[in-house]
Amino acid sequence: MIMPTPFNEILPGCYPGLSAEEYHAGPGVSKSLLDAFQISPWYYEQAKLGNGKTSSGFDMGTAAHYAVLQPELFEANVICGPEDRRGNKWKDLVAAHPGKTVLTAGDYQEIMQARDAVLAHPVASSLVTAGDAELSFYWNDLDTGLLCRCRPDRTIRPVYGDDSGELVDFKLVARENAEPSRFLKYVINYDYFVQAAYYLDGVVAVEEIPYDIFSFVVCEKETFQIKCFSFSSDHFLVEAGRLKYHYYLRKLADYLANPPAYLGYPLEIERPAAPAWFVRQVQNGDFEWAPSCIDYPEGDGHLG
């Protein structure tokens, strides 16, 4: 169901005309809000207020999305600045363009090269130009009743009645990290497997037609090497992502129903065990300062 925009109250549906600013400022639980809640309720509340972390890397990602996915909006939203961020010249440029993404000249050029590399790649270019860019989807989670939302980079709707749709996400990563084994670590460490499940399930809830594939188009900074990955809806990682997002939606619903007085990290004193990987390195004598004969029980925090 496609809903008109602008709007005063979000109802479940697909909103094609919603700007990124309206989407991020609006209601509903996004995957990024769920990420913040995993850290602590305090981070969730800060993210709701728009006080999430920003960085030059974040700006690069935003600019890359405009360049690759919405080129018609690039010039209006991305500004090429001086060579570095030092001095009044940079501050004045940022102040003169509120709400815009301002990049150093070097970063701007890197975004242009990344765009050209993606569009020159036969597989990547077909994925980032197919379907619709930046549609906003809203649905009510059946388990908790929470209003949820997602905004896929590209939504490729089925062409024929028996086909299934596909969602596409564009990632700009550090050099060498589009290599399959390295990117798989990205997928796990940054909860991209949760993103795949959350987005696929959300779009299916709205469109009521199958969406079985979540694809990543990955471009490395500096090298501009490209690799594409696809995960089916029943892939182990997507199923695991489903488990994880449902778990945290339930915890979020409990928090919203019974908000605690204290929102930070748990007050209890932690007594953490040493990470298993560090234990192995010490026991194996991987460090010149650690003899390999040390017996270290993993269950407590003390050397034997």
PAZAPA-4460 file (N, C-alpha, C; in steps of 0.05 Angstrom, whole numbers, plus 32768, in hexadecimal, padded with zeros to 4 digits):
% residues 304
    n_x    n_y    n_z   ca_x   ca_y   ca_z    c_x    c_y    c_z   seq   type   mol
   8011   7FE8   8000   8000   8000   8000   8012   8019   8000     1      M     A
   800F   802A   7FED   801F   8043   7FEB   800F   805A   7FF8     2      I     A
   801B   8067   800B   800D   807C   801A   8016   8097   800F     3      M     A
   8004   80AB   800F   800C   80C5   8006   801E   80D3   801A     4      P     A
   802D   80E7   8010   803D   80F8   8021   8039   8115   8018     5      T     A
   803C   8129   8029   8044   8127   8045   802E   811C   8056     6      P     A
   8034   8118   8070   8021   810A   8081   8024   8115   809D     7      F     A
   8010   8112   80AE   8011   811A   80CA   8014   8102   80DC     8      N     A
   800A   80EC   80D4   800B   80D3   80E4   8013   80BC   80D2     9      E     A
   8027   80AE   80DB   8031   8097   80CC   801F   807F   80D0    10      I     A
   8016   8074   80BA   8007   805B   80BA   8018   8046   80AC    11      L     A
   8014   802D   80B2   8023   8018   80A3   801F   801C   8085    12      P     A
   8035   801A   8076   8034   801D   805A   804F   8025   804E    13      G     A
   804F   802B   8034   8067   8033   8026   8065   8051   801F    14      C     A
   8078   8060   8027   8078   807D   8022   808F   8084   800E    15      Y     A
   8089   8087   7FF5   809E   808C   7FE1   80AA   80A8   7FE1    16      P     A
   809B   80BB   7FEB   80A5   80D7   7FE9   80B1   80E2   8002    17      G     A
   80B7   80D2   8015   80C2   80DB   802F   80E0   80E1   802C    18      L     A
   80E8   80F9   8035   8104   80FF   8034   8113   80F0   804B    19      S     A
   812D   80EF   8048   813D   80E2   805D   813A   80F0   8077    20      A     A
   8138   810B   8077   8135   811A   8090   811B   8114   809D    21      E     A
   8105   8113   808D   80EB   810D   8099   80EA   80F0   80A4    22      E     A
   80F7   80DE   8095   80F7   80C2   809E   8106   80C0   80B9    23      Y     A
   811D   80CB   80BB   812D   80C7   80D3   8121   80D6   80EB    24      H     A
   8112   80EC   80E6   8106   80FB   80FB   80EB   80F0   8103    25      A     A
   80E0   80DD   80F4   80C5   80D4   80F9   80C4   80BD   810C    26      G     A
   80AC   80B2   8110   80A7   809D   8123   80AF   8082   8118    27      P     A
   80AF   806E   812A   80B5   8052   8121   80D0   8049   812A    28      G     A
   80D3   8030   812D   80ED   8024   8136   80FC   801B   811D    29      V     A
   8112   8028   8118   8124   8021   8102   8139   800D   810C    30      S     A
   8147   8001   80F9   815C   7FEE   8101   8172   7FFD   8110    31      K     A
   8178   8016   8108   818D   8025   8116   8184   802C   8133    32      S     A
   816A   8031   8137   8160   8036   8153   8163   801C   8163    33      L     A
   815D   8006   8156   8160   7FEC   8164   817D   7FE7   816B    34      L     A
   818F   7FEF   815A   81AC   7FEC   8160   81B3   7FFD   8178    35      D     A
   81A8   8015   817A   81AE   8026   8190   81A3   801B   81AA    36      A     A
   818B   800F   81A9   817F   8003   81C1   818F   7FEC   81CB    37      F     A
   819C   7FDD   81B9   81AC   7FC6   81C2   81C2   7FD0   81D4    38      Q     A
   81CC   7FE8   81D0   81E2   7FF3   81E1   81D7   7FFA   81FC    39      I     A
   81C2   800B   81FD   81B4   8011   8215   819C   8023   820E    40      S     A
   8188   8025   8220   8171   8037   821B   817A   8054   8217    41      P     A
   8190   805C   8225   8199   8077   8222   81A1   807D   8205    42      W     A
   81AF   806B   81F8   81B7   806F   81DC   819E   806F   81CA    43      Y     A
   818B   805E   81D1   8172   805E   81C1   8164   8079   81C2    44      Y     A
   8162   8084   81DA   8155   809E   81DD   8164   80B4   81CF    45      E     A
   817F   80B3   81D0   818F   80C7   81C3   818C   80C5   81A4    46      Q     A
   818B   80AC   819A   8188   80A8   817E   816D   80B2   8174    47      A     A
   8158   80AF   8185   813D   80BA   817E   813E   80D8   817B    48      K     A
   814F   80E5   818B   8151   8102   818A   8164   810B   8174    49      L     A
   816F   80F8   8165   8182   8100   8150   819E   8105   8159    50      G     A
   81A4   80FB   8171   81BF   8100   817C   81D1   80E8   8179    51      N     A
   81CD   80D9   8163   81DF   80C3   815E   81FA   80CD   8155    52      G     A
   820D   80BA   8154   8229   80C2   814C   822A   80C9   812F    53      K     A
   823A   80DD   8129   8240   80E5   810E   825F   80E6   810A    54      T     A
   8268   80E3   80F2   8284   80E3   80ED   8289   80E8   80CF    55      S     A
   82A2   80EC   80C8   82A8   80F0   80AB   82A0   80D7   809C    56      S     A
   82A3   80BF   80A8   829B   80A6   809B   827D   80A6   8097    57      G     A
   826D   80B0   80AA   8250   80B1   80A7   8249   80C4   8090    58      F     A
   8257   80DB   808F   8252   80EE   8079   8259   80E1   805E    59      D     A
   826E   80D2   805D   8276   80C5   8044   8260   80B1   803B    60      M     A
   8255   80A2   804E   8240   808F   8048   8227   809D   803D    61      G     A
   8220   80B3   804A   8208   80C3   8041   820D   80CD   8025    62      T     A
   8224   80D8   8020   822A   80E3   8005   822B   80CD   7FF0    63      A     A
   8236   80B6   7FF8   8237   80A0   7FE4   821C   8096   7FDD    64      A     A
   8209   8096   7FF1   81EE   808D   7FEB   81E1   80A0   7FD7    65      H     A
   81E4   80BA   7FDB   81D9   80CD   7FC8   81E5   80C9   7FAC    66      Y     A
   8200   80C6   7FAB   820D   80C4   7F91   8205   80AC   7F82    67      A     A
   8202   8095   7F90   81FD   807C   7F82   81DF   8077   7F7F    68      V     A
   81CF   807D   7F94   81B3   8075   7F94   81A0   808B   7F8C    69      L     A
   81A7   80A4   7F92   8195   80BB   7F8C   81A6   80D1   7F7F    70      Q     A
   81B2   80CC   7F68   81C3   80E1   7F5D   81B5   80FB   7F57    71      P     A
   819B   80FB   7F53   818D   8113   7F4E   818C   8126   7F67    72      E     A
   8192   811A   7F7F   8192   812A   7F97   81AE   8131   7FA1    73      L     A
   81C2   8126   7F93   81DE   8129   7F9D   81E7   8146   7F9F    74      F     A
   81E5   8155   7F8A   81F0   8170   7F8A   81E1   8182   7F9E    75      E     A
   81C8   817D   7FA3   81B9   818D   7FB6   81BF   8186   7FD3    76      A     A
   81CB   816F   7FD8   81CF   8167   7FF3   81EC   8162   7FFC    77      N     A
   81FF   8162   7FE8   821B   815D   7FEE   822C   8174   7FE4    78      V     A
   823D   817F   7FF6   824D   8196   7FEF   826A   818E   7FF0    79      I     A
   8279   8196   7FDC   8296   8192   7FDB   82A4   81A9   7FEA    80      C     A
   82B2   81A2   7FFF   82BF   81B6   800F   82DD   81B8   800A    81      G     A
   82EC   81C5   801C   8309   81C8   8019   8317   81AE   801D    82      P     A
   8331   81AE   801C   8341   8196   801E   833F   8189   803A    83      E     A
   833B   8199   804F   8339   818D   8069   8324   819C   807A    84      D     A
   8320   8192   8092   830B   819D   80A3   8315   81B3   80B6    85      R     A
   832E   81BA   80B4   8339   81CE   80C7   8332   81EA   80BE    86      R     A
   8330   81FB   80D2   832D   8218   80CC   8311   8221   80C7    87      G     A
   830F   823C   80C4   82F5   8249   80C1   82E8   8243   80A6    88      N     A
   82F8   823E   8092   82EC   8239   8078   82D9   8221   8078    89      K     A
   82E1   820C   8086   82D0   81F4   8089   82B8   81FB   809A    90      W     A
   82BC   8208   80B1   82A6   820E   80C3   8291   8220   80B5    91      K     A
   829B   8234   80A6   8289   8246   8098   8279   8238   8083    92      D     A
   8285   8225   8075   8277   8216   8060   8262   8204   806C    93      L     A
   8268   81F7   8082   8254   81E6   808F   823C   81F8   8099    94      V     A
   8243   820F   80A5   822E   8221   80AF   821C   822B   8099    95      A     A
   8228   822F   8081   8219   823A   806A   8207   8225   805D    96      A     A
   820B   820C   8064   81FB   81F6   8057   81F0   81E4   806C    97      H     A
   81DE   81EE   807D   81D3   81DD   8092   81C3   81C6   8086    98      P     A
   81C6   81AE   8092   81B8   8197   8088   81C4   8189   8071    99      G     A
   81DA   8195   8066   81E8   8189   804F   8200   8178   8059   100      K     A
   8208   8166   8048   8220   8157   804E   8238   8164   8040   101      T     A
   824B   816E   8051   8262   817C   8047   827A   8169   8048   102      V     A
   8288   8165   8032   829F   8153   8031   82B8   8163   802A   103      L     A
   82CF   8158   8033   82E8   8163   802A   82EA   815E   800C   104      T     A
   82FB   816D   7FFF   82FF   8169   7FE2   8307   814D   7FDB   105      A     A
   8319   8141   7FEC   8322   8126   7FE7   830C   8112   7FEA   106      G     A
   82FB   8115   8000   82E5   8103   8004   82D1   8105   7FED   107      D     A
   82CC   811D   7FE4   82B9   8122   7FCE   82C2   8113   7FB5   108      Y     A
   82DC   8115   7FAF   82E6   8108   7F98   82E4   80E9   7F9B   109      Q     A
   82E9   80E0   7FB4   82E7   80C3   7FB8   82CA   80B9   7FB4   110      E     A
   82B6   80C9   7FBC   829A   80C1   7FB7   8295   80C0   7F99   111      I     A
   829F   80D3   7F8A   829B   80D2   7F6D   82A7   80B9   7F61   112      M     A
   82BF   80B2   7F6A   82CC   809A   7F60   82BC   8080   7F68   113      Q     A
   82B2   8080   7F80   82A2   8069   7F89   8288   8067   7F78   114      A     A
   827B   807D   7F73   8263   807D   7F62   826A   8072   7F46   115      R     A
   827F   807C   7F3A   8286   8073   7F20   828D   8055   7F1F   116      D     A
   829A   804C   7F34   82A1   802F   7F35   8288   801E   7F37   117      A     A
   8275   8026   7F48   825C   8017   7F4B   824C   8016   7F30   118      V     A
   824A   802D   7F24   823A   802F   7F0B   8248   8021   7EF4   119      L     A
   8262   801D   7EF5   8270   800F   7EE0   8270   7FF1   7EE4   120      A     A
   8268   7FE8   7EFC   8268   7FCB   7F02   824E   7FBF   7EF8   121      H     A
   824F   7FAA   7EE7   8236   7FA0   7EDA   8221   7F96   7EEE   122      P     A
   8229   7F8A   7F03   8216   7F7F   7F17   820D   7F95   7F2A   123      V     A
   8220   7FA3   7F36   8219   7FB8   7F49   8207   7FCD   7F3D   124      A     A
   820E   7FD6   7F25   81FE   7FEB   7F18   81E1   7FE2   7F14   125      S     A
   81DD   7FC9   7F0D   81C1   7FC0   7F09   81B2   7FC0   7F23   126      S     A
   81BF   7FBA   7F39   81B2   7FB9   7F53   81AB   7FD5   7F5E   127      L     A
   81BD   7FE8   7F5A   81B9   8003   7F66   81A8   8015   7F55   128      V     A
   81A1   800C   7F3D   818F   801C   7F2B   8174   800F   7F27   129      T     A
   8171   7FF7   7F31   8157   7FE9   7F2D   8143   7FF2   7F43   130      A     A
   812A   7FF0   7F3D   8115   7FF5   7F51   8114   8012   7F5A   131      G     A
   810D   8016   7F73   8108   8030   7F7F   811C   8035   7F95   132      D     A
   8126   804E   7F96   8139   8056   7FAB   812B   8062   7FC3   133      A     A
   8134   805A   7FDB   812D   8067   7FF4   810F   8069   7FF9   134      E     A
   8101   8053   7FF5   80E5   8051   7FFD   80E4   804D   801C   135      L     A
   80D1   8059   8029   80CE   8056   8046   80B7   8044   804C   136      S     A
   80BC   802F   805B   80A8   801B   8062   80A2   801B   8080   137      F     A
   8089   801A   8087   8080   801A   80A3   806D   8002   80A8   138      Y     A
   8071   7FF4   80BE   805F   7FDE   80C4   805E   7FDA   80E2   139      W     A
   8049   7FCD   80EC   8047   7FC6   8108   8051   7FAA   810D   140      N     A
   8065   7FA7   811F   806F   7F8D   8125   8059   7F7C   8132   141      D     A
   8054   7F65   8128   803E   7F54   8132   8042   7F4B   814E   142      L     A
   805B   7F47   8157   8061   7F3D   8171   805D   7F53   8187   143      D     A
   8067   7F6B   8182   8067   7F80   8196   8053   7F96   8191   144      T     A
   804A   7F99   8178   8039   7FAF   8170   8048   7FC9   816B   145      G     A
   8063   7FC9   816D   8072   7FE1   8169   8072   7FE8   814B   146      L     A
   8070   8002   8146   8073   800C   812B   8090   800B   8123   147      L     A
   8095   7FFD   810D   80B1   7FF9   8103   80B4   8007   80E8   148      C     A
   80CD   800B   80E0   80D1   8019   80C7   80EC   8010   80BB   149      R     A
   80EE   8012   80A0   8107   800D   8093   8107   801D   8079   150      C     A
   811F   8021   806E   8122   8032   8056   8137   8025   8045   151      R     A
   8130   8010   8035   8144   8003   8024   8150   8016   8010   152      P     A
   816A   8012   800A   8176   8022   7FF5   8168   801F   7FDA   153      D     A
   8163   8006   7FD3   8154   8001   7FBA   813F   7FEB   7FC0   154      R     A
   8127   7FEF   7FB7   8112   7FDB   7FB9   810B   7FD2   7F9D   155      T     A
   8110   7FB9   7F97   810B   7FAE   7F7C   80F2   7F9D   7F7E   156      I     A
   80DC   7FA7   7F75   80C3   7F99   7F78   80C1   7F82   7F63   157      R     A
   80B2   7F6D   7F69   80AF   7F58   7F55   80A3   7F62   7F3B   158      P     A
   80AD   7F57   7F25   80A3   7F5F   7F0A   808A   7F4F   7F03   159      V     A
   808A   7F35   7F0A   8074   7F23   7F04   8068   7F19   7F1E   160      Y     A
   8050   7F0F   7F1D   8042   7F07   7F35   804F   7EF1   7F45   161      G     A
   805E   7EDF   7F37   806B   7EC9   7F45   8087   7ECF   7F4F   162      D     A
   8091   7EE7   7F48   80AC   7EEE   7F50   80AC   7EF9   7F6C   163      D     A
   80C4   7EFB   7F78   80C7   7F08   7F92   80D8   7F21   7F8E   164      S     A
   80D5   7F33   7FA1   80E4   7F4C   7FA0   8100   7F4A   7FAD   165      G     A
   810F   7F5F   7FAA   812B   7F5F   7FB4   8130   7F7B   7FC0   166      E     A
   813F   7F7B   7FD6   8148   7F94   7FE2   8166   7F97   7FDF   167      L     A
   816F   7FAF   7FDB   818C   7FB4   7FD6   8196   7FC9   7FE9   168      V     A
   81AE   7FC4   7FF4   81BB   7FD6   8006   81D7   7FDC   7FFC   169      D     A
   81DF   7FF5   7FFB   81F9   7FFD   7FF2   820B   8004   800A   170      F     A
   8223   7FF8   800A   8236   7FFC   8020   8250   8006   8015   171      K     A
   825A   801B   8021   8275   8025   801C   8287   801D   8033   172      L     A
   829B   800C   802D   82AB   8000   8043   82C9   8007   803F   173      V     A
   82D8   8002   8053   82F5   8006   8052   8302   7FF3   803D   174      A     A
   8319   7FFA   8034   8327   7FE9   8020   832B   7FCD   802A   175      R     A
   8328   7FBA   8018   832B   7F9D   801D   8312   7F90   802A   176      E     A
   82FF   7FA1   8033   82E9   7F96   8042   82D1   7F8D   8031   177      N     A
   82D3   7F90   8016   82BF   7F83   8005   82C7   7F66   7FFF   178      A     A
   82DF   7F5E   8007   82E6   7F42   8004   82D3   7F31   8014   179      E     A
   82C8   7F1B   8009   82B2   7F0D   8015   82B5   7F06   8033   180      P     A
   82CC   7EFA   803B   82CE   7EF2   8057   82CF   7F0B   8069   181      S     A
   82DB   7F20   8060   82DB   7F39   8070   82C0   7F46   8072   182      R     A
   82B2   7F46   805B   8297   7F53   805C   8284   7F43   806D   183      F     A
   8287   7F29   806E   8276   7F18   807F   8279   7F21   809C   184      L     A
   8291   7F28   80A4   8296   7F32   80BF   8287   7F4D   80C3   185      K     A
   8287   7F5E   80AF   8277   7F76   80B0   8259   7F70   80B4   186      Y     A
   824F   7F5C   80A5   8233   7F54   80A7   822C   7F4D   80C3   187      V     A
   823E   7F3E   80D0   8238   7F35   80EB   823E   7F4B   8100   188      I     A
   8255   7F58   80FE   825D   7F6B   8113   824C   7F84   8113   189      N     A
   8241   7F8C   80FC   8231   7FA4   80FA   8213   7F9E   80F7   190      Y     A
   820B   7F85   80FC   81EF   7F7E   80FC   81E2   7F82   80E1   191      D     A
   81F1   7F7F   80CB   81E5   7F80   80B1   81D2   7F69   80AC   192      Y     A
   81D8   7F52   80B9   81C6   7F3B   80B7   81AB   7F42   80C4   193      F     A
   81AB   7F52   80D9   8192   7F5B   80E5   8184   7F6E   80D2   194      V     A
   8193   7F80   80C6   8187   7F93   80B2   8179   7F83   809C   195      Q     A
   8185   7F6F   8091   8179   7F5F   807C   815F   7F53   8084   196      A     A
   815E   7F47   809C   8145   7F3B   80A5   8130   7F50   80AB   197      A     A
   8137   7F65   80B8   8125   7F7B   80C0   8118   7F87   80A7   198      Y     A
   8128   7F8D   8093   811E   7F9A   807B   810D   7F87   806B   199      Y     A
   8116   7F6F   8067   8106   7F5C   8057   80EB   7F57   8064   200      L     A
   80EB   7F53   807E   80D1   7F4E   808C   80BF   7F66   808C   201      D     A
   80CB   7F7E   808F   80BB   7F96   808F   80AE   7F9C   8074   202      G     A
   80BD   7F99   805F   80B2   7F9E   8044   809D   7F89   803D   203      V     A
   80A1   7F70   8045   808D   7F5C   8040   8074   7F62   804F   204      V     A
   8076   7F6C   8068   805F   7F73   8078   804F   7F89   806B   205      A     A
   805C   7F9C   805E   804E   7FB2   8051   8043   7FAA   8036   206      V     A
   8054   7F9E   8025   804C   7F98   800A   803B   7F7F   8006   207      E     A
   803E   7F6D   801A   802F   7F54   801A   8035   7F43   8001   208      E     A
   804D   7F45   7FF7   8058   7F34   7FE2   8074   7F2B   7FEA   209      I     A
   807E   7F15   7FDE   8098   7F0B   7FE7   80AF   7F1E   7FDF   210      P     A
   80C1   7F22   7FF2   80DB   7F2D   7FEE   80EF   7F1A   7FF9   211      Y     A
   80FE   7F0C   7FE8   810E   7EF5   7FF2   812C   7EFB   7FF1   212      D     A
   8135   7F11   7FE6   8151   7F16   7FE2   8159   7F31   7FEE   213      I     A
   816F   7F31   7FFD   817B   7F4A   8007   8197   7F4B   7FFC   214      F     A
   819E   7F5F   7FEC   81B8   7F60   7FDF   81C8   7F78   7FE9   215      S     A
   81E1   7F74   7FEC   81F4   7F8A   7FF3   8206   7F90   7FDA   216      F     A
   8208   7FA9   7FD4   821C   7FB3   7FC1   8231   7FC1   7FD1   217      V     A
   8249   7FB6   7FD0   825F   7FBF   7FE2   8275   7FCB   7FD2   218      V     A
   827C   7FE4   7FD8   8292   7FF2   7FCB   82A7   7FFA   7FDF   219      C     A
   82C0   7FF3   7FD9   82D6   7FFB   7FEB   82DF   8017   7FE6   220      E     A
   82E5   8026   7FFB   82F2   803F   7FF9   830F   803B   7FEE   221      K     A
   831A   804F   7FE2   8335   804F   7FD8   8339   803D   7FC0   222      E     A
   8332   8024   7FC2   8337   8011   7FAC   8320   8011   7F98   223      T     A
   8307   8017   7FA2   82EF   8016   7F92   82E9   7FFB   7F85   224      F     A
   82F1   7FE6   7F94   82EB   7FCB   7F8C   82CE   7FC6   7F95   225      Q     A
   82BF   7FB6   7F84   82A3   7FB2   7F88   829E   7F94   7F8C   226      I     A
   828C   7F8E   7F9F   8283   7F72   7FA2   8265   7F73   7FAA   227      K     A
   8256   7F60   7F9F   8239   7F5F   7FA5   8233   7F45   7FB4   228      C     A
   8221   7F46   7FC7   8219   7F2F   7FD7   81FB   7F2E   7FD9   229      F     A
   81F0   7F16   7FD9   81D3   7F12   7FDC   81CD   7EFD   7FF1   230      S     A
   81B9   7F03   8002   81B1   7EF0   8016   8193   7EEB   8013   231      F     A
   818B   7ED2   8012   816F   7ECB   8010   8161   7ECE   802B   232      S     A
   8147   7ED1   802A   8138   7ED5   8042   813B   7EBE   8056   233      S     A
   8141   7EA6   804C   8144   7E8F   805F   8161   7E89   8064   234      D     A
   8173   7E9A   805C   8190   7E96   8062   8194   7E95   8080   235      H     A
   81A7   7E86   8089   81AC   7E83   80A6   81B0   7E9F   80B3   236      F     A
   81C0   7EB0   80A6   81C5   7ECA   80B2   81AB   7EDB   80B4   237      L     A
   819A   7ED9   80A0   8181   7EE9   80A1   816F   7EDE   80B6   238      V     A
   816E   7EC3   80B9   815D   7EB7   80CE   8168   7EC0   80E9   239      E     A
   8183   7EC0   80EC   818E   7EC9   8105   8188   7EE7   810A   240      A     A
   8188   7EF7   80F5   8181   7F13   80F8   8164   7F16   8101   241      G     A
   8153   7F05   80F8   8137   7F05   8100   8134   7F00   811E   242      R     A
   8142   7EEC   8127   8142   7EE6   8144   814B   7EFE   8154   243      L     A
   8161   7F0B   814B   816C   7F21   815A   815A   7F39   815B   244      K     A
   814F   7F41   8144   813E   7F59   8144   8125   7F54   8154   245      Y     A
   8119   7F3C   8152   8101   7F37   8162   8107   7F38   8180   246      H     A
   811E   7F2E   8188   8127   7F2E   81A4   8128   7F4B   81AE   247      Y     A
   8135   7F5D   819F   8139   7F78   81A8   811F   7F89   81A4   248      Y     A
   810E   7F82   8192   80F4   7F90   8191   80E4   7F8A   81AA   249      L     A
   80E5   7F71   81B3   80D7   7F6A   81CC   80E2   7F79   81E4   250      R     A
   80FD   7F7A   81E5   8109   7F89   81FB   8102   7FA7   81F9   251      K     A
   8102   7FB1   81E1   80FA   7FCE   81DE   80DE   7FD2   81E6   252      L     A
   80CC   7FC0   81DF   80AF   7FC3   81E7   80AD   7FC3   8205   253      A     A
   80BC   7FB1   8212   80BB   7FB0   822F   80C6   7FCA   823B   254      D     A
   80DB   7FD5   8230   80E6   7FEE   823A   80D2   8005   8236   255      Y     A
   80C5   8006   821F   80B2   801C   821A   809A   801A   822C   256      L     A
   8092   8001   8233   807B   7FFD   8245   8082   8003   8262   257      A     A
   809B   7FFF   8269   80A4   8003   8285   80BF   8010   8285   258      N     A
   80C0   802A   827E   80DA   8037   827C   80E7   803A   8297   259      P     A
   8100   8032   829A   810E   8034   82B4   8116   8051   82B9   260      P     A
   811C   8057   82D2   8125   8072   82DA   8141   8077   82CF   261      A     A
   8151   8062   82CD   816D   8065   82C5   8170   8058   82A9   262      Y     A
   817B   8067   8296   817C   805E   827A   8197   8054   8271   263      L     A
   81AB   8057   8282   81C6   8050   8279   81CC   8032   827A   264      G     A
   81E5   802B   827A   81ED   800F   827C   81E3   8004   8297   265      Y     A
   81DF   7FE9   8299   81D7   7FDD   82B2   81E9   7FE5   82C9   266      P     A
   81DD   7FE9   82E0   81EB   7FF3   82F7   81FD   7FDE   8304   267      L     A
   81F7   7FC5   8300   8207   7FB0   830C   8224   7FB1   8304   268      E     A
   8236   7FAA   8316   8252   7FA9   8310   8257   7F8F   82FF   269      I     A
   8264   7F93   82E9   826A   7F7C   82D8   8283   7F6E   82E1   270      E     A
   8283   7F54   82DF   829C   7F44   82E3   82A1   7F34   82CA   271      R     A
   82AC   7F40   82B5   82AE   7F33   829B   82C3   7F1E   829A   272      P     A
   82BE   7F09   828B   82D2   7EF5   8285   82E4   7F00   826E   273      A     A
   82FC   7EF6   826D   830D   7EFE   8257   8302   7EF3   823D   274      A     A
   8304   7F02   8227   82FA   7EF7   820D   8309   7EDE   8206   275      P     A
   82FB   7ECB   81FA   8307   7EB1   81F3   831E   7EB4   81E0   276      A     A
   831D   7EC6   81CD   8333   7ECA   81BA   834C   7ED3   81C8   277      W     A
   8349   7EE4   81DD   8360   7EEE   81EB   836C   7ED8   81FD   278      F     A
   835B   7EC8   8208   8364   7EB1   8218   8375   7E9F   8207   279      V     A
   836B   7E99   81EF   837A   7E87   81DE   8396   7E92   81D6   280      R     A
   8396   7EAC   81D1   83B0   7EB9   81CA   83C4   7EB8   81E1   281      Q     A
   83BA   7EBD   81F9   83CC   7EBB   8210   83D6   7E9F   8215   282      V     A
   83C3   7E8C   8214   83CA   7E70   8219   83DD   7E65   8204   283      Q     A
   83DA   7E6E   81EB   83EB   7E65   81D5   8406   7E72   81D4   284      N     A
   840A   7E85   81E6   8424   7E94   81E6   8427   7EA6   81CE   285      G     A
   8410   7EB2   81C5   8411   7EC3   81AD   841F   7EDE   81B3   286      D     A
   8422   7EE5   81CD   842F   7EFE   81D5   8449   7EF7   81E2   287      F     A
   845E   7F07   81DC   8478   7F02   81E8   8478   7F04   8206   288      E     A
   8464   7F13   8211   8463   7F17   822E   8453   7F01   823C   289      W     A
   8447   7EEE   822C   8436   7EDA   8238   8441   7EBE   8233   290      A     A
   844B   7EB0   8247   8453   7E94   8243   843C   7E82   823C   291      P     A
   8440   7E6F   822B   842A   7E5E   8222   8421   7E4A   8237   292      S     A
   842F   7E48   824D   8428   7E34   8261   8412   7E3D   8274   293      C     A
   8409   7E56   8272   83F5   7E60   8285   83DA   7E51   8281   294      I     A
   83CF   7E48   8297   83B5   7E3C   8296   83A1   7E51   829E   295      D     A
   838E   7E57   828D   837B   7E6D   8292   835F   7E62   828F   296      Y     A
   8351   7E60   82A5   8335   7E57   82A4   8323   7E6D   8298   297      P     A
   8314   7E66   8284   8304   7E7B   8276   82ED   7E85   8287   298      E     A
   82E5   7E77   829C   82CD   7E7E   82AA   82D0   7E96   82BD   299      G     A
   82E9   7E9C   82C5   82EC   7EB3   82D7   8301   7EC6   82CB   300      D     A
   8307   7EDB   82DA   8319   7EEF   82D0   8335   7EEE   82DB   301      G     A
   833F   7ED6   82E2   8359   7ED5   82EF   836A   7EC0   82E2   302      H     A
   8384   7EC6   82E1   8397   7EB3   82D7   839B   7E9C   82EB   303      L     A
   839F   7E84   82E0   83A3   7E6D   82F1   83C0   7E6A   82FA   304      G     A
***
